[in-house]
């Protein structure tokens, strides 16, 4: 295989893996048709109506009941950015650790949506940043790093998210920030946050490449500088 063919193949592989691993593509927010068919509790959560939430619960609605995608009212309220509804649901006993059918919790839903305000509320109310989520056995931190949501990444790090969790693609948050990122300012800020927090830069992907190796191969010079500054000389 020629060098040019190898580079082209690597680029195509990266694009394919980015599509495969996309948390945004895997999440399923409620469609308009589904919203129209919601029961009272999910409908109230979607609208952000605490009074209707209270009425639904008083009428016997299950606080952790699920729709056909496995979404609880908390998931629905998180997708809809209805923070008053989330507060009311948690006060009524909603479980913030539950996963919907694609294995996303509310924290990961907010992280993927780059919804820092809802994420902050969820963490304040006791949601965990440490759960293993998604079909990729990842974390909210990995999903946010992949997308370059640097503010979300900083929140999750502060909340104790595992820096060096390895998903079933054999990628960490640091590696995903490089291999699935665009090398731009937000991915650079994401990488810097992970490096400053003490992420293990010696971890590799399945081919034995570190984040630094991957940044060099992709021509992400700013990321290379960040990683070189933090990597001990051999």
DODRENLO-717260 format. One line per field, with one value per residue (C-alpha): residue number from 1; x, y, z. Coordinates in pm, 1 decimal, padded with zeros to 6 digits. Layout:
# DODRENLO-717260
seq <- [NUM_...]
east <- [X_...]
north <- [Y_...]
up <- [Z_...]
# end
This chain:
# DODRENLO-717260
seq <- [1_2_3_4_5_6_7_8_9_10_11_12_13_14_15_16_17_18_19_20_21_22_23_24_25_26_27_28_29_30_31_32_33_34_35_36_37_38_39_40_41_42_43_44_45_46_47_48_49_50_51_52_53_54_55_56_57_58_59_60_61_62_63_64_65_66_67_68_69_70_71_72_73_74_75_76_77_78_79_80_81_82_83_84_85_86_87_88_89_90_91_92_93_94_95_96_97_98_99_100_101_102_103_104_105_106_107_108_109_110_111_112_113_114_115_116_117_118_119_120_121_122_123_124_125_126_127_128_129_130_131_132_133_134_135_136_137_138_139_140_141_142_143_144_145_146_147_148_149_150_151_152_153_154_155_156_157_158_159_160_161_162_163_164_165_166_167_168_169_170_171_172_173_174_175_176_177_178_179_180_181_182_183_184_185_186_187_188_189_190_191_192_193_194_195_196_197_198_199_200_201_202_203_204_205_206_207_208_209_210_211_212_213_214_215_216_217_218_219_220_221_222_223_224_225_226_227_228_229_230_231_232_233_234]
east <- [00000.0_00145.1_00190.3_-00088.4_-00325.2_-00235.5_-00311.3_-00640.9_-00738.8_-00655.4_-00864.0_-01159.3_-01126.7_-01130.2_-01445.4_-01615.5_-01525.3_-01641.7_-01980.3_-01989.1_-01897.6_-02112.5_-02308.8_-02528.8_-02641.3_-02713.3_-02933.5_-03302.9_-03483.7_-03862.1_-04019.2_-04328.8_-04536.4_-04404.0_-04463.5_-04825.5_-04862.5_-04688.2_-04861.5_-04932.4_-04596.3_-04375.8_-04590.5_-04557.5_-04181.0_-04151.0_-04352.0_-04169.1_-04489.2_-04424.4_-04795.2_-04897.7_-04608.4_-04743.7_-05093.4_-04966.1_-04778.0_-05077.5_-05284.1_-05043.0_-04791.0_-04470.0_-04189.8_-03940.1_-04186.5_-04051.0_-04165.4_-04098.3_-03737.9_-03682.9_-03681.0_-03795.3_-03950.2_-03603.8_-03458.0_-03741.9_-03700.1_-03324.7_-03368.4_-03616.2_-03390.4_-03674.2_-03477.6_-03776.0_-03924.8_-03598.3_-03595.1_-03953.8_-03892.1_-03585.0_-03769.7_-04039.2_-03780.5_-03674.7_-03364.0_-03095.4_-02881.8_-03121.7_-03024.0_-03257.9_-03253.6_-02935.7_-02778.8_-02761.3_-02827.1_-02939.3_-02580.7_-02463.9_-02770.0_-02689.9_-02319.0_-02380.8_-02622.8_-02353.6_-02614.2_-02395.8_-02683.0_-02880.8_-02565.2_-02476.6_-02823.1_-02810.0_-02471.8_-02593.5_-02892.3_-02668.4_-02632.0_-02306.6_-02041.6_-01889.1_-02142.9_-02055.0_-02296.9_-02374.3_-02337.0_-01965.1_-01925.2_-01804.8_-01875.1_-02025.6_-01669.4_-01566.5_-01877.7_-01814.9_-01444.1_-01529.7_-01755.5_-01520.2_-01762.6_-01489.4_-01710.7_-01894.8_-01562.0_-01443.0_-01765.9_-01740.3_-01375.2_-01464.2_-01743.6_-01499.2_-01552.9_-01298.8_-01023.4_-00878.2_-01182.8_-01130.2_-01439.0_-01496.7_-01336.4_-01024.7_-01032.8_-01010.6_-01151.6_-00805.8_-00773.4_-01127.2_-01060.4_-00786.0_-00899.8_-01263.1_-01202.0_-01139.2_-00823.6_-00995.7_-01010.5_-01277.7_-01109.6_-00780.3_-00943.1_-01093.9_-00755.8_-00588.7_-00850.0_-00789.8_-00412.6_-00421.7_-00644.2_-00382.3_-00513.1_-00277.2_-00109.0_00067.0_-00255.2_-00291.2_-00554.0_-00576.4_-00292.1_-00060.4_-00085.5_-00093.6_-00289.6_00036.5_00101.8_-00251.4_-00226.2_00096.5_-00053.4_-00352.0_-00144.0_-00304.3_-00005.4_-00168.1_-00268.1_00080.3_00224.4_-00018.0_00068.4_00442.3_00454.0_00290.5_00469.9_00789.8_01095.9_01220.6]
north <- [00000.0_00340.7_00619.7_00821.0_00522.2_00460.4_00821.7_00810.2_00481.5_00620.7_00931.3_00721.8_00493.4_00792.8_00930.2_00590.6_00548.1_00901.2_00815.3_00482.2_00634.6_00945.3_00985.1_01248.7_01000.2_00731.8_00943.8_00952.9_01266.4_01245.6_01315.1_01532.0_01218.6_01057.8_01370.2_01368.7_01015.3_01072.7_00985.0_01258.3_01248.1_01245.6_01514.4_01737.2_01677.1_01772.1_02091.4_02176.1_02195.6_02108.0_02140.1_01884.9_01668.8_01677.1_01597.3_01301.8_01162.1_01211.1_01015.1_00722.2_00775.1_00581.9_00829.5_00617.7_00494.3_00463.0_00533.7_00292.2_00414.1_00347.8_00718.2_00825.0_01163.2_01280.3_01184.2_01366.9_01678.2_01673.5_01650.1_01941.8_02144.4_02171.3_02231.6_02311.3_01977.5_01800.1_01961.5_01857.6_01500.5_01459.6_01602.4_01340.9_01061.5_01018.6_00806.6_01003.9_00696.8_00518.3_00453.6_00464.5_00198.4_00331.0_00331.7_00706.0_00866.2_01224.8_01343.7_01205.1_01346.3_01694.5_01649.3_01555.3_01847.9_02088.5_02194.1_02322.4_02467.1_02141.6_01942.0_02167.4_02117.7_01739.4_01723.7_01956.5_01726.9_01424.3_01274.0_01086.4_01175.0_00827.5_00601.3_00374.7_00470.9_00416.8_00118.2_00195.9_00136.9_00492.3_00784.5_01129.9_01265.3_01063.5_01177.2_01542.1_01518.6_01365.0_01662.5_01929.1_02048.8_02198.8_02363.0_02036.1_01853.1_02086.9_02035.0_01658.2_01656.5_01865.5_01618.3_01327.2_01174.1_00895.5_01053.3_00732.5_00516.4_00308.0_00238.8_-00066.4_00112.2_00123.7_00501.1_00733.8_01085.7_01221.6_00998.6_01078.7_01452.7_01397.4_01116.0_01226.9_01599.0_01867.6_02007.5_02343.4_02573.8_02384.7_02048.3_02210.0_02349.8_02008.3_01839.5_02101.2_02044.8_01669.7_01710.9_01963.3_01726.9_01453.2_01223.9_00933.6_01024.9_00688.7_00503.2_00390.5_00292.6_-00061.9_00004.5_00118.9_00490.1_00748.5_01071.3_01245.7_00998.1_01052.9_01432.7_01422.9_01192.6_01423.5_01739.3_01896.4_02112.7_02296.0_01964.3_01828.4_02122.6_02065.7_01697.3_01741.3_01993.4_01739.2_01422.8_01327.1_01309.2_00953.8]
up <- [00000.0_-00096.8_00157.2_-00007.7_00001.9_00366.8_00461.1_00270.4_00435.9_00780.4_00715.5_00595.7_00897.9_01133.4_00967.7_00986.2_01352.0_01429.3_01282.0_01464.0_01797.8_01775.1_02100.0_01940.2_01674.3_01933.6_02158.0_02077.6_02198.6_02195.4_01857.5_01823.3_01764.0_02080.4_02284.2_02167.8_02306.2_02639.1_02960.8_03210.3_03390.4_03082.0_02918.4_03224.1_03233.5_02866.7_02921.0_03241.6_03442.6_03810.5_03901.0_03639.5_03753.7_04107.6_03981.7_03776.8_04074.3_04301.8_04048.8_04075.0_03795.4_03858.1_03929.8_03732.1_03469.7_03115.4_02760.5_02472.8_02444.0_02813.0_02894.1_03237.1_03305.3_03415.1_03076.8_02900.8_03114.7_03051.3_02675.0_02697.5_02932.2_03181.4_03498.5_03722.2_03623.8_03706.8_04051.3_04115.0_03997.7_04215.3_04514.4_04451.7_04450.8_04088.1_04032.5_03848.4_03775.8_03541.7_03179.5_02881.2_02609.7_02445.0_02792.9_02845.1_03181.6_03231.8_03289.0_02955.1_02778.5_02912.6_02836.2_02472.3_02434.7_02566.1_02821.8_03103.3_03307.7_03320.0_03384.3_03676.8_03823.5_03785.5_03957.3_04232.5_04288.4_04332.5_03985.1_03929.9_03672.7_03714.8_03545.3_03254.6_02980.4_02611.5_02380.3_02380.1_02756.6_02784.7_03015.8_02995.4_03001.2_02695.5_02507.5_02594.0_02505.3_02169.3_02091.5_02228.6_02494.2_02706.4_02969.4_03022.7_03044.3_03318.1_03513.2_03485.9_03591.6_03896.4_03976.1_03981.5_03638.9_03573.8_03365.4_03227.3_03161.9_02847.4_02636.8_02417.9_02121.1_02340.2_02364.6_02664.3_02684.5_02596.2_02291.0_02173.2_02202.4_01944.5_01719.5_01693.6_01737.1_01477.4_01636.6_01685.9_01988.4_02182.6_02137.7_02235.1_02551.6_02619.9_02585.5_02806.5_03078.7_03070.4_03072.9_03356.7_03557.7_03531.8_03259.1_03185.9_02856.9_02827.7_02752.5_02392.2_02140.6_02003.0_01761.6_02041.3_01957.7_02235.5_02215.8_02122.4_01839.4_01711.2_01732.4_01532.6_01269.4_01225.4_01203.9_01512.3_01602.2_01893.8_02051.1_01991.8_02186.7_02475.3_02492.9_02445.3_02728.0_02959.0_02841.0_03024.8_02802.6_02740.2]
# end
